[in-house]
C-alpha cells in the first residue's frame, strides 16, 4: 500500500509502544509513595523486532507490561525515582525520534504528490 | 487507552500528594493545640493512598481514605491555661514534629516528581501534534 507501508506501520507500532511506556512511567511516579506498589515495565521492542526480522508487518499494540522484581522498600514499594526519570527522558526523546522519522516519510509522500 | 493518559495519571499523583501535604500541614499547625483533659487531644490525620486498578486499568493513584491517630495525647500541668481542669492539667496532641517534617518532604518531592512528568508528557504530545506540518 502506498500510504501505509511497512516502515510507517513499524514507526506507528513504536510510537504506540513508547506512548504506553510513558503512561506506565507516569503511573509508577504517581504511585511513588503507595505502599505495596511494584513498578511496571513495558516491553514492545521484542515483538516489534521479531516481526521486522521475520519480514512481517508489525501489529500495532502497546506491548506487554510486567511488574518489576527489584527489591522493595520497607513499605513494599519498589519505584525508583532515578530510573523512572531516566526511562521517562529516554522515552520522550525516542518518541520524538520516531515522530521525526514518520514526518520524513510524510514529506517524501508530499513531494511525490506534488511532482505532476 | 485514552488520549493524553500520562498527563491525567501524573495529575492523580499530584492530587494524592497535595492531600498528603494538606494533612501534614494540618497536623503541624495543630501541634500545640491544647484541649481539656475530659476531651480527646487533636488527632493526627494520616492519608492512605492506593494504586488505581494496580496498573491494569487507567492507572494512577487515589486517596483510599484518611485515618486518625490516637486522641490520648500527653497531659501537661498548665494551671494558667483557660482550658485547664480543676487540677491544672491540659492535654496536648502526641505528634512528633520530626515525623511530620519527614512526611512533608516526601509529599513535596512526590508532588514535584509528578509535576515534572506532566512537563515531559507535554513536550511529547506537542511534538505529536506538530506531525505532518513540516
gemmi code that builds the backbone of each chain (N, CA, C; Angstrom):
import gemmi

chains = {
    "A": [
        ("UNK", (0.846, -1.197, 0.000), (0.000, 0.000, 0.000), (0.877, 1.241, 0.000)),
        ("UNK", (0.423, 2.274, -0.643), (1.255, 3.473, -0.776), (1.395, 4.216, 0.556)),
        ("UNK", (0.265, 4.486, 1.183), (0.319, 5.339, 2.377), (0.774, 4.538, 3.594)),
        ("UNK", (0.336, 3.285, 3.728), (0.638, 2.520, 4.933), (1.639, 1.421, 4.618)),
        ("UNK", (2.854, 1.767, 4.307), (3.841, 0.725, 4.046), (4.401, 0.184, 5.367)),
        ("UNK", (5.341, -0.771, 5.240), (5.820, -1.449, 6.439), (6.592, -0.502, 7.367)),
        ("UNK", (7.369, 0.409, 6.763), (8.130, 1.355, 7.590), (7.199, 2.176, 8.467)),
        ("UNK", (6.122, 2.663, 7.853), (5.211, 3.502, 8.626), (4.477, 2.698, 9.683)),
        ("UNK", (4.118, 1.469, 9.352), (3.460, 0.630, 10.359), (4.413, 0.351, 11.516)),
        ("UNK", (5.699, 0.099, 11.194), (6.683, -0.147, 12.250), (6.840, 1.091, 13.129)),
        ("UNK", (6.889, 2.262, 12.497), (7.016, 3.503, 13.278), (5.779, 3.744, 14.131)),
        ("UNK", (4.615, 3.447, 13.550), (3.363, 3.583, 14.297), (3.363, 2.665, 15.517)),
        ("UNK", (3.829, 1.437, 15.281), (3.893, 0.462, 16.371), (4.847, 0.943, 17.464)),
        ("UNK", (6.013, 1.493, 17.038), (6.983, 2.004, 18.013), (6.393, 3.165, 18.805)),
        ("UNK", (5.677, 4.051, 18.112), (5.069, 5.200, 18.807), (4.039, 4.737, 19.833)),
        ("UNK", (3.232, 3.728, 19.454), (2.230, 3.205, 20.393), (2.901, 2.596, 21.615)),
        ("UNK", (3.970, 1.816, 21.371), (4.695, 1.201, 22.486), (5.339, 2.238, 23.386)),
        ("UNK", (5.929, 3.273, 22.768), (6.582, 4.315, 23.562), (5.561, 5.121, 24.362)),
        ("UNK", (4.381, 5.356, 23.766), (3.325, 6.080, 24.498), (2.877, 5.269, 25.702)),
        ("UNK", (2.775, 3.920, 25.501), (2.389, 3.051, 26.607), (3.454, 3.089, 27.702)),
        ("UNK", (4.744, 3.088, 27.301), (5.815, 3.148, 28.306), (5.743, 4.461, 29.078)),
        ("UNK", (5.421, 5.531, 28.369), (5.296, 6.827, 29.038), (4.146, 6.804, 30.052)),
        ("UNK", (3.046, 6.126, 29.653), (1.895, 6.010, 30.539), (2.256, 5.209, 31.793)),
        ("UNK", (2.978, 4.099, 31.575), (3.358, 3.250, 32.708), (4.334, 3.989, 33.627)),
        ("UNK", (5.252, 4.758, 33.038), (6.194, 5.524, 33.857), (5.455, 6.573, 34.680)),
        ("UNK", (4.469, 7.226, 34.065), (3.658, 8.202, 34.810), (2.938, 7.512, 35.959)),
        ("UNK", (2.440, 6.280, 35.704), (1.760, 5.501, 36.741), (2.728, 5.176, 37.879)),
        ("UNK", (3.967, 4.785, 37.521), (4.964, 4.459, 38.547), (5.270, 5.669, 39.421)),
        ("UNK", (5.455, 6.833, 38.767), (5.814, 8.020, 39.550), (4.628, 8.497, 40.380)),
        ("UNK", (3.415, 8.351, 39.837), (2.232, 8.734, 40.621), (2.113, 7.876, 41.870)),
        ("UNK", (2.601, 6.633, 41.783), (2.493, 5.709, 42.917), (3.795, 5.577, 43.690)),
        ("UNK", (4.629, 6.608, 43.624), (5.955, 6.516, 44.245), (5.869, 6.360, 45.754)),
        ("UNK", (4.776, 6.788, 46.358), (4.627, 6.658, 47.810), (3.500, 5.707, 48.201)),
        ("UNK", (3.029, 4.895, 47.241), (1.940, 3.965, 47.537), (2.496, 2.671, 48.119)),
        ("UNK", (2.096, 2.307, 49.318), (2.617, 1.060, 49.909), (2.253, -0.151, 49.061)),
        ("UNK", (3.211, -1.059, 48.895), (2.961, -2.310, 48.181), (2.913, -2.212, 46.676)),
        ("UNK", (3.229, -1.054, 46.124), (3.158, -0.905, 44.663), (4.456, -1.352, 44.023)),
        ("UNK", (4.350, -2.230, 43.011), (5.531, -2.673, 42.271), (5.546, -1.952, 40.931)),
        ("UNK", (6.706, -1.428, 40.558), (6.818, -0.635, 39.333), (6.502, -1.479, 38.101)),
        ("UNK", (5.873, -0.870, 37.099), (5.563, -1.561, 35.850), (6.686, -1.350, 34.834)),
        ("UNK", (6.923, -2.373, 34.040), (7.940, -2.277, 32.989), (7.307, -2.692, 31.660)),
        ("UNK", (7.423, -1.837, 30.629), (6.806, -2.095, 29.329), (7.829, -2.695, 28.379)),
        ("UNK", (7.408, -3.692, 27.620), (8.271, -4.223, 26.563), (7.462, -4.365, 25.279)),
        ("UNK", (7.821, -3.581, 24.273), (7.215, -3.741, 22.949), (8.298, -4.042, 21.921)),
        ("UNK", (9.570, -3.809, 22.291), (10.672, -3.961, 21.349), (10.828, -5.404, 20.872)),
        ("UNK", (10.663, -6.376, 21.814), (10.868, -7.777, 21.458), (9.926, -8.199, 20.332)),
        ("UNK", (8.633, -7.868, 20.500), (7.637, -8.252, 19.492), (7.885, -7.523, 18.177)),
        ("UNK", (8.221, -6.231, 18.276), (8.439, -5.426, 17.073), (9.655, -5.918, 16.300)),
        ("UNK", (10.727, -6.199, 17.051), (11.960, -6.693, 16.431), (11.715, -8.028, 15.747)),
        ("UNK", (10.990, -8.918, 16.428), (10.677, -10.225, 15.864), (9.897, -10.103, 14.567)),
        ("UNK", (8.881, -9.228, 14.569), (8.039, -9.053, 13.376), (8.861, -8.499, 12.217)),
        ("UNK", (9.731, -7.523, 12.499), (10.519, -6.911, 11.425), (11.533, -7.907, 10.867)),
        ("UNK", (12.201, -8.670, 11.755), (13.216, -9.597, 11.252), (12.587, -10.770, 10.515)),
        ("UNK", (11.305, -11.089, 10.821), (10.616, -12.144, 10.085), (10.002, -11.629, 8.792)),
        ("UNK", (10.125, -10.322, 8.554), (9.566, -9.745, 7.345), (8.069, -9.594, 7.381)),
        ("UNK", (7.481, -9.657, 8.578), (6.031, -9.484, 8.698), (5.706, -8.020, 8.964)),
        ("UNK", (4.451, -7.666, 8.701), (4.011, -6.319, 9.069), (3.716, -6.311, 10.567)),
        ("UNK", (4.366, -5.431, 11.328), (4.165, -5.438, 12.780), (2.734, -5.093, 13.158)),
        ("UNK", (2.275, -5.669, 14.264), (0.942, -5.310, 14.760), (1.076, -4.086, 15.654)),
        ("UNK", (0.026, -3.268, 15.647), (0.045, -2.065, 16.474), (-0.476, -2.428, 17.850)),
        ("UNK", (0.418, -2.496, 18.824), (-0.039, -2.751, 20.192), (0.925, -2.091, 21.171)),
        ("UNK", (0.442, -1.884, 22.357), (1.253, -1.200, 23.367), (2.287, -2.084, 24.031)),
        ("UNK", (2.397, -3.349, 23.599), (3.358, -4.249, 24.215), (2.819, -4.837, 25.504)),
        ("UNK", (3.707, -5.452, 26.258), (3.292, -6.097, 27.496), (3.857, -5.341, 28.689)),
        ("UNK", (3.094, -5.349, 29.763), (3.548, -4.692, 30.993), (3.777, -5.764, 32.047)),
        ("UNK", (5.007, -5.800, 32.583), (5.330, -6.735, 33.649), (5.663, -5.943, 34.911)),
        ("UNK", (5.575, -6.608, 36.045), (5.894, -5.940, 37.319), (7.372, -6.131, 37.647)),
        ("UNK", (8.010, -5.070, 38.051), (9.435, -5.117, 38.383), (9.678, -5.996, 39.610)),
        ("UNK", (10.765, -6.770, 39.568), (11.069, -7.669, 40.689), (12.230, -7.142, 41.523)),
        ("UNK", (12.541, -5.873, 41.359), (13.615, -5.275, 42.154), (13.250, -5.329, 43.637)),
        ("UNK", (14.273, -5.269, 44.507), (13.970, -5.284, 45.938), (13.085, -4.102, 46.349)),
        ("UNK", (12.210, -4.364, 47.314), (11.274, -3.313, 47.703), (11.788, -2.556, 48.914)),
        ("UNK", (11.155, -1.433, 49.101), (11.350, -0.580, 50.257), (10.748, -1.226, 51.495)),
        ("UNK", (10.834, -0.575, 52.634), (10.189, -1.128, 53.837), (8.669, -1.145, 53.706)),
        ("UNK", (8.098, -0.277, 52.847), (6.640, -0.275, 52.696), (6.178, -1.100, 51.489)),
        ("UNK", (7.059, -1.958, 50.960), (6.660, -2.842, 49.867), (6.609, -2.182, 48.507)),
        ("UNK", (7.169, -0.997, 48.399), (7.166, -0.254, 47.133), (8.562, -0.349, 46.522)),
        ("UNK", (8.629, -0.564, 45.194), (9.961, -0.626, 44.596), (10.138, 0.361, 43.432)),
        ("UNK", (9.397, 1.474, 43.463), (9.580, 2.502, 42.438), (10.843, 3.288, 42.770)),
        ("UNK", (11.717, 3.402, 41.782), (12.978, 4.102, 41.956), (12.926, 5.365, 41.106)),
        ("UNK", (12.898, 6.512, 41.753), (12.712, 7.767, 41.014), (13.830, 8.018, 40.013)),
        ("UNK", (15.065, 7.617, 40.359), (16.188, 7.827, 39.436), (15.940, 7.100, 38.120)),
        ("UNK", (15.658, 5.780, 38.217), (15.493, 5.029, 36.971), (14.227, 5.463, 36.235)),
        ("UNK", (13.175, 5.823, 36.972), (11.951, 6.283, 36.295), (12.222, 7.567, 35.509)),
        ("UNK", (13.024, 8.464, 36.090), (13.332, 9.719, 35.394), (14.137, 9.446, 34.134)),
        ("UNK", (15.113, 8.532, 34.241), (15.918, 8.175, 33.072), (15.019, 7.571, 31.992)),
        ("UNK", (14.137, 6.639, 32.391), (13.240, 5.997, 31.416), (12.324, 7.041, 30.775)),
        ("UNK", (11.786, 7.944, 31.598), (10.855, 8.954, 31.062), (11.562, 9.855, 30.055)),
        ("UNK", (12.775, 10.293, 30.378), (13.508, 11.174, 29.464), (13.843, 10.443, 28.177)),
        ("UNK", (14.362, 9.211, 28.318), (14.741, 8.434, 27.148), (13.525, 8.154, 26.271)),
        ("UNK", (12.402, 7.792, 26.900), (11.188, 7.515, 26.137), (10.724, 8.746, 25.390)),
        ("UNK", (10.791, 9.900, 26.040), (10.398, 11.149, 25.385), (11.246, 11.434, 24.161)),
        ("UNK", (12.556, 11.236, 24.295), (13.449, 11.507, 23.166), (13.221, 10.502, 22.035)),
        ("UNK", (13.038, 9.233, 22.400), (12.799, 8.220, 21.368), (11.479, 8.453, 20.661)),
        ("UNK", (10.492, 8.926, 21.412), (9.188, 9.259, 20.833), (9.355, 10.347, 19.775)),
        ("UNK", (10.153, 11.385, 20.107), (10.381, 12.470, 19.152), (11.157, 11.967, 17.938)),
        ("UNK", (12.097, 11.053, 18.177), (12.875, 10.476, 17.073), (11.967, 9.735, 16.104)),
        ("UNK", (11.073, 8.903, 16.659), (10.140, 8.155, 15.799), (9.203, 9.111, 15.064)),
        ("UNK", (8.790, 10.174, 15.753), (7.927, 11.168, 15.097), (8.657, 11.839, 13.946)),
        ("UNK", (9.941, 12.177, 14.144), (10.726, 12.808, 13.083), (10.846, 11.883, 11.872)),
        ("UNK", (11.068, 10.586, 12.159), (11.182, 9.627, 11.063), (9.870, 9.537, 10.293)),
        ("UNK", (8.746, 9.534, 11.025), (7.439, 9.468, 10.390), (7.179, 10.739, 9.578)),
        ("UNK", (7.609, 11.853, 10.136), (7.471, 13.136, 9.445), (8.255, 13.116, 8.138)),
        ("UNK", (9.456, 12.507, 8.167), (10.268, 12.379, 6.958), (9.543, 11.593, 5.877)),
        ("UNK", (8.869, 10.485, 6.307), (8.102, 9.691, 5.352), (6.966, 10.505, 4.745)),
        ("UNK", (6.308, 11.286, 5.597), (5.194, 12.104, 5.115), (5.659, 13.145, 4.102)),
        ("UNK", (6.805, 13.804, 4.386), (7.258, 14.841, 3.439), (7.692, 14.203, 2.123)),
        ("UNK", (8.206, 12.956, 2.212), (8.543, 12.215, 0.993), (7.283, 12.008, 0.142)),
        ("UNK", (6.207, 11.570, 0.824), (4.941, 11.357, 0.133), (4.410, 12.653, -0.460)),
        ("UNK", (4.552, 13.718, 0.322), (4.058, 15.010, -0.145), (4.759, 15.458, -1.410)),
        ("UNK", (6.099, 15.290, -1.423), (6.820, 15.723, -2.642), (6.472, 14.835, -3.825)),
        ("UNK", (6.197, 13.540, -3.555), (5.774, 12.652, -4.643), (4.438, 13.105, -5.221)),
        ("UNK", (3.533, 13.582, -4.330), (2.214, 14.015, -4.778), (2.286, 15.329, -5.572)),
        ("UNK", (3.317, 16.133, -5.235), (3.428, 17.442, -5.890), (3.967, 17.338, -7.309)),
        ("UNK", (4.849, 16.328, -7.597), (5.526, 16.272, -8.906), (4.604, 15.740, -9.984)),
        ("UNK", (3.766, 16.608, -10.470), (2.908, 16.219, -11.591), (3.029, 17.265, -12.690)),
    ],
    "B": [
        ("UNK", (-7.156, 2.844, 25.462), (-6.216, 3.820, 26.034), (-6.682, 5.224, 25.685)),
        ("UNK", (-6.884, 5.998, 26.694), (-7.400, 7.351, 26.473), (-6.278, 8.266, 25.987)),
        ("UNK", (-6.707, 9.330, 25.357), (-5.748, 10.319, 24.857), (-5.149, 11.085, 26.043)),
        ("UNK", (-3.880, 11.415, 25.930), (-3.171, 12.195, 26.961), (-3.235, 11.528, 28.340)),
        ("UNK", (-3.084, 10.194, 28.346), (-3.153, 9.418, 29.588), (-2.094, 9.808, 30.609)),
        ("UNK", (-0.858, 9.967, 30.099), (0.256, 10.218, 31.022), (-0.006, 11.458, 31.866)),
        ("UNK", (-0.702, 12.427, 31.264), (-0.971, 13.664, 31.998), (-1.976, 13.457, 33.120)),
        ("UNK", (-3.058, 12.729, 32.819), (-4.074, 12.559, 33.868), (-3.538, 11.674, 34.994)),
        ("UNK", (-2.663, 10.723, 34.629), (-2.077, 9.877, 35.673), (-1.196, 10.713, 36.595)),
        ("UNK", (-0.332, 11.549, 35.981), (0.520, 12.415, 36.798), (-0.342, 13.396, 37.594)),
        ("UNK", (-1.474, 13.797, 37.014), (-2.393, 14.680, 37.737), (-2.944, 13.999, 38.978)),
        ("UNK", (-3.272, 12.696, 38.861), (-3.774, 11.970, 40.030), (-2.688, 11.880, 41.097)),
        ("UNK", (-1.428, 11.737, 40.650), (-0.313, 11.706, 41.599), (-0.157, 13.035, 42.317)),
        ("UNK", (-0.334, 14.128, 41.581), (-0.224, 15.448, 42.211), (-1.337, 15.640, 43.234)),
        ("UNK", (-2.544, 15.195, 42.867), (-3.689, 15.347, 43.777), (-3.453, 14.577, 45.079)),
        ("UNK", (-3.010, 13.313, 44.938), (-2.797, 12.487, 46.126), (-1.723, 13.105, 47.023)),
        ("UNK", (-0.655, 13.606, 46.410), (0.414, 14.184, 47.220), (-0.006, 15.514, 47.839)),
        ("UNK", (-0.877, 16.252, 47.150), (-1.343, 17.512, 47.732), (-2.234, 17.249, 48.955)),
        ("UNK", (-3.065, 16.187, 48.856), (-3.892, 15.809, 50.011), (-2.995, 15.464, 51.201)),
        ("UNK", (-1.909, 14.777, 50.899), (-0.964, 14.394, 51.946), (-0.344, 15.653, 52.556)),
        ("UNK", (0.066, 16.588, 51.684), (0.633, 17.857, 52.166), (-0.368, 18.588, 53.061)),
        ("UNK", (-1.644, 18.590, 52.634), (-2.690, 19.256, 53.429), (-2.783, 18.637, 54.823)),
        ("UNK", (-2.787, 17.295, 54.863), (-2.908, 16.599, 56.145), (-1.711, 16.925, 57.039)),
        ("UNK", (-0.493, 16.901, 56.444), (0.710, 17.154, 57.243), (0.703, 18.591, 57.769)),
        ("UNK", (0.312, 19.543, 56.913), (0.329, 20.929, 57.388), (-0.731, 21.140, 58.468)),
        ("UNK", (-1.850, 20.423, 58.360), (-2.867, 20.490, 59.412), (-2.312, 19.945, 60.728)),
        ("UNK", (-1.592, 18.827, 60.639), (-1.008, 18.230, 61.843), (-0.001, 19.174, 62.493)),
        ("UNK", (0.851, 19.781, 61.644), (1.889, 20.650, 62.197), (1.272, 21.911, 62.805)),
        ("UNK", (0.255, 22.447, 62.136), (-0.317, 23.689, 62.659), (-1.045, 23.449, 63.975)),
        ("UNK", (-1.470, 22.211, 64.222), (-2.178, 21.913, 65.471), (-1.300, 21.228, 66.507)),
        ("UNK", (0.013, 21.290, 66.291), (0.906, 20.521, 67.179), (0.888, 21.072, 68.597)),
        ("UNK", (0.536, 22.344, 68.765), (0.495, 22.951, 70.102), (-0.917, 23.306, 70.530)),
        ("UNK", (-1.898, 22.626, 69.912), (-3.286, 22.911, 70.267), (-3.644, 22.182, 71.557)),
        ("UNK", (-3.956, 22.964, 72.585), (-4.320, 22.369, 73.872), (-5.805, 22.021, 73.876)),
        ("UNK", (-6.178, 21.037, 74.673), (-7.597, 20.736, 74.845), (-7.841, 20.294, 76.283)),
        ("UNK", (-9.109, 20.248, 76.644), (-9.464, 19.843, 78.018), (-9.088, 18.384, 78.250)),
        ("UNK", (-8.770, 18.046, 79.475), (-8.403, 16.653, 79.780), (-9.601, 15.731, 79.617)),
        ("UNK", (-10.821, 16.279, 79.684), (-12.011, 15.448, 79.516), (-12.259, 15.114, 78.053)),
        ("UNK", (-11.599, 15.877, 77.133), (-11.816, 15.632, 75.707), (-10.596, 14.959, 75.091)),
        ("UNK", (-10.778, 14.540, 73.818), (-9.644, 13.985, 73.085), (-8.711, 15.114, 72.678)),
        ("UNK", (-7.426, 14.807, 72.645), (-6.468, 15.774, 72.100), (-6.620, 15.794, 70.583)),
        ("UNK", (-6.029, 16.772, 69.919), (-6.060, 16.823, 68.452), (-5.488, 15.520, 67.899)),
        ("UNK", (-6.223, 14.948, 66.939), (-5.781, 13.656, 66.393), (-5.015, 13.861, 65.103)),
        ("UNK", (-3.866, 13.234, 65.012), (-3.040, 13.306, 63.810), (-3.802, 12.709, 62.626)),
        ("UNK", (-3.787, 13.418, 61.480), (-4.501, 12.931, 60.288), (-3.507, 12.226, 59.369)),
        ("UNK", (-3.843, 11.033, 58.932), (-2.949, 10.262, 58.057), (-3.692, 9.860, 56.789)),
        ("UNK", (-3.119, 10.183, 55.644), (-3.741, 9.888, 54.350), (-3.229, 8.542, 53.845)),
        ("UNK", (-4.158, 7.676, 53.417), (-3.781, 6.382, 52.846), (-4.037, 6.426, 51.345)),
        ("UNK", (-3.061, 6.004, 50.565), (-3.251, 6.004, 49.107), (-3.190, 4.582, 48.580)),
        ("UNK", (-3.808, 4.384, 47.406), (-3.704, 3.080, 46.750), (-3.657, 3.289, 45.242)),
        ("UNK", (-3.072, 2.318, 44.544), (-2.972, 2.403, 43.091), (-4.342, 2.125, 42.474)),
        ("UNK", (-4.691, 2.874, 41.424), (-5.955, 2.641, 40.723), (-5.779, 1.406, 39.843)),
        ("UNK", (-6.543, 0.358, 40.089), (-6.522, -0.878, 39.282), (-5.149, -1.530, 39.209)),
        ("UNK", (-4.219, -1.073, 39.987), (-2.880, -1.640, 40.020), (-2.287, -1.825, 38.621)),
        ("UNK", (-2.273, -0.772, 37.822), (-1.596, -0.780, 36.533), (-2.347, -1.490, 35.418)),
        ("UNK", (-3.482, -2.150, 35.717), (-4.196, -2.877, 34.666), (-5.176, -1.973, 33.931)),
        ("UNK", (-5.802, -1.076, 34.660), (-6.806, -0.213, 34.046), (-6.213, 1.105, 33.598)),
        ("UNK", (-6.847, 2.174, 34.038), (-6.423, 3.501, 33.623), (-5.101, 3.909, 34.262)),
        ("UNK", (-4.770, 3.332, 35.375), (-3.554, 3.705, 36.082), (-3.758, 4.952, 36.918)),
        ("UNK", (-2.740, 5.274, 37.697), (-2.821, 6.431, 38.568), (-2.945, 6.023, 40.023)),
        ("UNK", (-3.150, 7.015, 40.860), (-3.198, 6.772, 42.300), (-4.411, 7.510, 42.856)),
        ("UNK", (-4.959, 6.996, 43.933), (-6.104, 7.677, 44.546), (-5.989, 7.617, 46.063)),
        ("UNK", (-6.653, 8.564, 46.695), (-6.678, 8.569, 48.151), (-7.707, 7.537, 48.594)),
        ("UNK", (-7.247, 6.510, 49.304), (-8.143, 5.433, 49.718), (-8.931, 5.830, 50.953)),
        ("UNK", (-8.366, 6.709, 51.758), (-9.076, 7.117, 52.960), (-8.170, 7.882, 53.894)),
        ("UNK", (-8.759, 8.368, 54.960), (-7.996, 9.117, 55.958), (-8.193, 8.423, 57.287)),
        ("UNK", (-7.097, 8.177, 57.988), (-7.237, 7.599, 59.318), (-6.675, 8.584, 60.337)),
        ("UNK", (-7.072, 8.411, 61.561), (-6.669, 9.345, 62.599), (-5.834, 8.646, 63.657)),
        ("UNK", (-4.886, 9.392, 64.191), (-4.042, 8.852, 65.255), (-4.793, 8.864, 66.581)),
        ("UNK", (-4.077, 8.535, 67.626), (-4.692, 8.445, 68.946), (-5.025, 9.839, 69.486)),
        ("UNK", (-6.154, 9.943, 70.185), (-6.549, 11.207, 70.786), (-6.135, 11.304, 72.246)),
        ("UNK", (-5.335, 10.322, 72.684), (-4.948, 10.273, 74.088), (-4.064, 11.464, 74.467)),
        ("UNK", (-3.089, 11.764, 73.621), (-2.223, 12.919, 73.846), (-1.355, 12.783, 75.079)),
        ("UNK", (-0.778, 13.892, 75.479), (0.019, 13.883, 76.716), (-0.531, 14.999, 77.615)),
        ("UNK", (-0.530, 14.726, 78.900), (-1.097, 15.669, 79.860), (0.008, 16.567, 80.400)),
        ("UNK", (-0.282, 17.873, 80.413), (0.724, 18.848, 80.843), (0.124, 19.719, 81.943)),
        ("UNK", (0.929, 20.026, 82.935), (0.469, 20.881, 84.039), (0.575, 22.333, 83.613)),
        ("UNK", (-0.567, 22.975, 83.391), (-0.600, 24.385, 82.969), (-1.771, 25.077, 83.646)),
        ("UNK", (-1.627, 25.422, 84.908), (-2.779, 25.975, 85.640), (-3.275, 27.301, 85.069)),
        ("UNK", (-2.404, 28.034, 84.361), (-2.809, 29.328, 83.801), (-3.665, 29.206, 82.550)),
        ("UNK", (-3.698, 28.003, 81.947), (-4.443, 27.811, 80.697), (-5.948, 27.836, 80.973)),
        ("UNK", (-6.718, 28.609, 80.185), (-8.170, 28.637, 80.426), (-8.845, 27.283, 80.256)),
        ("UNK", (-8.201, 26.345, 79.575), (-8.792, 25.014, 79.375), (-8.384, 24.027, 80.470)),
        ("UNK", (-7.585, 24.482, 81.414), (-7.076, 23.565, 82.441), (-8.221, 23.055, 83.327)),
        ("UNK", (-8.098, 21.797, 83.773), (-9.123, 21.242, 84.668), (-8.839, 21.701, 86.114)),
        ("UNK", (-9.622, 21.190, 87.059), (-9.502, 21.681, 88.453), (-8.119, 21.433, 89.042)),
        ("UNK", (-7.374, 20.412, 88.504), (-6.025, 20.143, 88.997), (-4.957, 20.908, 88.224)),
        ("UNK", (-5.380, 21.670, 87.203), (-4.428, 22.487, 86.451), (-3.799, 21.769, 85.266)),
        ("UNK", (-4.455, 20.712, 84.782), (-3.864, 19.963, 83.667), (-4.608, 20.225, 82.348)),
        ("UNK", (-3.846, 20.258, 81.225), (-4.445, 20.289, 79.874), (-3.821, 19.162, 79.060)),
        ("UNK", (-4.427, 18.901, 77.901), (-3.927, 17.840, 77.023), (-3.304, 18.456, 75.782)),
        ("UNK", (-2.183, 17.927, 75.375), (-1.573, 18.317, 74.105), (-1.492, 17.095, 73.200)),
        ("UNK", (-1.609, 17.274, 71.876), (-1.526, 16.107, 70.988), (-0.121, 15.498, 71.010)),
        ("UNK", (-0.076, 14.200, 70.832), (1.208, 13.493, 70.868), (1.727, 13.320, 69.439)),
        ("UNK", (2.038, 14.450, 68.783), (2.512, 14.401, 67.390), (4.005, 14.675, 67.383)),
        ("UNK", (4.748, 13.856, 66.632), (6.200, 14.029, 66.551), (6.523, 14.941, 65.371)),
        ("UNK", (7.139, 16.079, 65.659), (7.434, 17.051, 64.604), (8.435, 16.497, 63.596)),
        ("UNK", (9.381, 15.697, 64.073), (10.360, 15.087, 63.154), (9.690, 14.216, 62.106)),
        ("UNK", (8.752, 13.366, 62.556), (7.993, 12.517, 61.626), (7.252, 13.373, 60.609)),
        ("UNK", (6.599, 14.426, 61.128), (5.797, 15.267, 60.242), (6.671, 15.960, 59.196)),
        ("UNK", (7.839, 16.431, 59.605), (8.735, 17.102, 58.658), (9.232, 16.126, 57.597)),
        ("UNK", (9.532, 14.891, 58.007), (9.970, 13.879, 57.032), (8.853, 13.606, 56.029)),
        ("UNK", (7.618, 13.499, 56.535), (6.482, 13.261, 55.643), (6.255, 14.446, 54.718)),
        ("UNK", (6.454, 15.650, 55.261), (6.286, 16.862, 54.467), (7.232, 16.841, 53.271)),
        ("UNK", (8.477, 16.460, 53.531), (9.464, 16.413, 52.435), (9.108, 15.341, 51.415)),
        ("UNK", (8.678, 14.163, 51.907), (8.302, 13.085, 50.975), (7.147, 13.515, 50.084)),
        ("UNK", (6.148, 14.158, 50.697), (4.974, 14.594, 49.926), (5.376, 15.665, 48.917)),
        ("UNK", (6.236, 16.575, 49.351), (6.663, 17.665, 48.474), (7.442, 17.140, 47.274)),
        ("UNK", (8.379, 16.225, 47.535), (9.184, 15.659, 46.433), (8.321, 14.825, 45.496)),
        ("UNK", (7.376, 14.090, 46.066), (6.469, 13.308, 45.223), (5.655, 14.209, 44.315)),
        ("UNK", (5.205, 15.316, 44.873), (4.429, 16.299, 44.092), (5.284, 16.843, 42.953)),
        ("UNK", (6.533, 17.193, 43.256), (7.433, 17.737, 42.234), (7.714, 16.728, 41.138)),
        ("UNK", (7.921, 15.461, 41.526), (8.206, 14.421, 40.529), (7.038, 14.291, 39.558)),
        ("UNK", (5.811, 14.360, 40.084), (4.640, 14.248, 39.214), (4.485, 15.470, 38.312)),
        ("UNK", (4.821, 16.642, 38.849), (4.758, 17.857, 38.027), (5.754, 17.761, 36.875)),
        ("UNK", (6.929, 17.170, 37.147), (7.938, 17.009, 36.093), (7.441, 16.063, 35.004)),
        ("UNK", (6.677, 15.029, 35.390), (6.127, 14.098, 34.393), (5.171, 14.842, 33.457)),
        ("UNK", (4.357, 15.728, 34.010), (3.421, 16.492, 33.175), (4.189, 17.336, 32.163)),
        ("UNK", (5.273, 17.957, 32.620), (6.126, 18.753, 31.724), (6.620, 17.916, 30.545)),
        ("UNK", (7.130, 16.718, 30.889), (7.719, 15.853, 29.875), (6.655, 15.348, 28.907)),
        ("UNK", (5.493, 14.983, 29.450), (4.400, 14.495, 28.595), (3.948, 15.600, 27.652)),
        ("UNK", (3.927, 16.843, 28.142), (3.518, 17.968, 27.285), (4.431, 18.076, 26.073)),
        ("UNK", (5.737, 17.952, 26.308), (6.689, 18.022, 25.189), (6.392, 16.957, 24.139)),
        ("UNK", (6.168, 15.711, 24.609), (5.917, 14.609, 23.673), (4.623, 14.848, 22.890)),
        ("UNK", (3.558, 15.274, 23.594), (2.281, 15.482, 22.912), (2.359, 16.629, 21.920)),
        ("UNK", (3.095, 17.689, 22.297), (3.251, 18.819, 21.381), (3.924, 18.377, 20.095)),
        ("UNK", (4.981, 17.538, 20.243), (5.685, 17.043, 19.062), (4.745, 16.216, 18.195)),
        ("UNK", (3.902, 15.391, 18.843), (2.966, 14.561, 18.075), (1.939, 15.417, 17.351)),
        ("UNK", (1.519, 16.518, 17.988), (0.522, 17.381, 17.357), (1.102, 18.148, 16.173)),
        ("UNK", (2.435, 18.285, 16.143), (3.079, 19.011, 15.042), (3.339, 18.097, 13.850)),
        ("UNK", (2.992, 16.785, 13.988), (3.276, 15.815, 12.932), (2.557, 16.195, 11.640)),
        ("UNK", (3.296, 16.129, 10.525), (2.700, 16.396, 9.225), (2.622, 17.860, 8.854)),
        ("UNK", (3.119, 18.732, 9.733), (3.064, 20.162, 9.435), (4.242, 20.600, 8.572)),
        ("UNK", (5.369, 19.848, 8.680), (6.607, 20.264, 8.021), (6.537, 20.204, 6.504)),
    ],
}
model = gemmi.Model(1)
for chain_id, residues in chains.items():
    chain = gemmi.Chain(chain_id)
    for i, (resn, *xyz) in enumerate(residues, 1):
        res = gemmi.Residue()
        res.name, res.seqid = resn, gemmi.SeqId(i, " ")
        for name, pos in zip(("N", "CA", "C"), xyz):
            atom = gemmi.Atom()
            atom.name, atom.element = name, gemmi.Element(name[0])
            atom.pos, atom.b_iso = gemmi.Position(*pos), 0.0
            res.add_atom(atom)
        chain.add_residue(res)
    model.add_chain(chain)
structure = gemmi.Structure()
structure.add_model(model)
structure.setup_entities()
